Amino acid sequence: MPLGGGKRNSALAFKPASGRDMSSETAAWGIAVFTTAAVIARPWNLPEAIWAVAGAILLVAFGLVPVGSALEGIAKGADVYLFLIGMMVLAELARQESLFDWLARQAVAHARGSPRRLFALIYGVGTIVTTFLSNDATAVVLTPAVYAAARAAGAEPAPYLLICAFIANAASFVLPISNPANLVVFGAAMPPLPIWLARFAPPSLASIVTTYFVLRFVLRDQLKGVLDAAPETTALTFGGRLAGIGIAATGLALIGASAIGWRLGLPTFLAGAITAALILVGARRSPWPIVKGVSWSVLPLVAGLFVLVEALQQTGAIALLARGVEQFSAKSIPLASAGAGSLVALACNLMNNLPVALIVGSTVAGDGLPHSLVGASLIGVDLGPNLSIAGSLATILWLVALRREGESFSAWRFLRLGAFVMPASLGAALIALIWISG
């Protein structure tokens, strides 16, 4: 049921969708809950994509979602798939051409022996990478580069690695391209860039600045002393320069596409493909290492989650949520915005922010709701995951990158830190959003 369409229902009692009995609704919800839990917990260390696809197959096999509806749900993610492919190709190019290693070593060189200055420099690099290349790139590609640079400087890696985890979410709503979840929430209703910046630039600044100072304060005891002599910095290779130019050009192209209201998936895909072709043809190299290095499992993961949300739509639960949000916002827009952002942020840590983004997109990103409420929900999706390790795909990918380097970070340790960082930055961002919304 579209927002604002038909007669409002003042009674929010749950009614199953037409033609479906309560047992079907219960089964659909059971599969959705089990699948979401399995994606987060990864039983038997099986990839997240396997569980998402298995859940989608079960929904279709038991007749809870018609095949046509499942295919329609998968098709809704076409723009997201293209965006992810383009960004993953660019990130893999940058990794193979050592662009991020070069950036991290430049940060160490400019730190001049100060751990606190190195902290600020890496935070700045992480902000730029997240803003223009997405939060997943920060988690996957910048993390190992920061680890190597910190080790070379004789620094304890943990404070600098934590930057990669927290800034990947804190800066993920500076631009529409900063987080794939932004595309999921808004879909075809993505605001043009000038409107996006007017709504989200102040909250983004509040989030980035607050996260920096809280994280810096909590980690202050680990940022004492003097670093070893900076490692030698080597010149950036031709391929690295070309990858950097491609990333910058992609950022400019996407900003332009967003400014005129185009969807971002196809331009991102083309930018990644063109940059890869230029580098590979110029170096006369096979594309296979790039193809092999891309995390293709992300695509079926997202597709499976789209089918899950399609099932929830058919139960009538999302329409129920939409009516509840609409009625609550009619009473107090600032209170509804603050409440929506906070509840969505907490939900991300229970369900992971990708399925939450899909539900939010189906619930609030339509006509008829205040912009501040929709914006607060997006901020909750993007910033809420800084509370726990399970909150976002980016944080999960960060953990995977740590394990590859022989490092680990427990869920409890992350939660203790996130309990300081996330509420402060979320509160600052929501206050900024509500303030600019009048």
Buried (B, 14 or more C-beta within 10 A) or exposed (E): BEBEEEEEEEEEEEEBBEEBEEEBBEBBBEBBEBBBBBBBEEEEEEBBBBBBBBBBBBBBEEEBBEEEBBBBBBEBBBBBBBBBBBBBBBBBBBBBBBBBBBBBBBBBBEBEBBBBBBBBBBBBBBBBBBBBBBBBBBBBBBBBBBBBBBBBBBBBBBBBBBBBBBBBBBBBBBBBBBBBBBBBBBBEEBBBBEBBBEBBBBBBBBBBEBBBEBBBEBBEEBBEEEBEEBBEEEEBBEBBBBBBEBBEEBBEBBBEBBBEEBBBBBBBBBBBBBBBEBBBEEEEEEEEEBEEBBBBBBBBBBBBBBBBBBBBBBBBBBBBBBBEBBBBBEEEBBEBBBBBBBBBBBBBBBBBBBBBBBBBBBBBBBEEBBBBBBBBBBBBBBBBBBBBBBBBBBBBBBBEBBEEBEBEBEEEEBBEBBBBBBBBBBBBBBBBBBEBBE
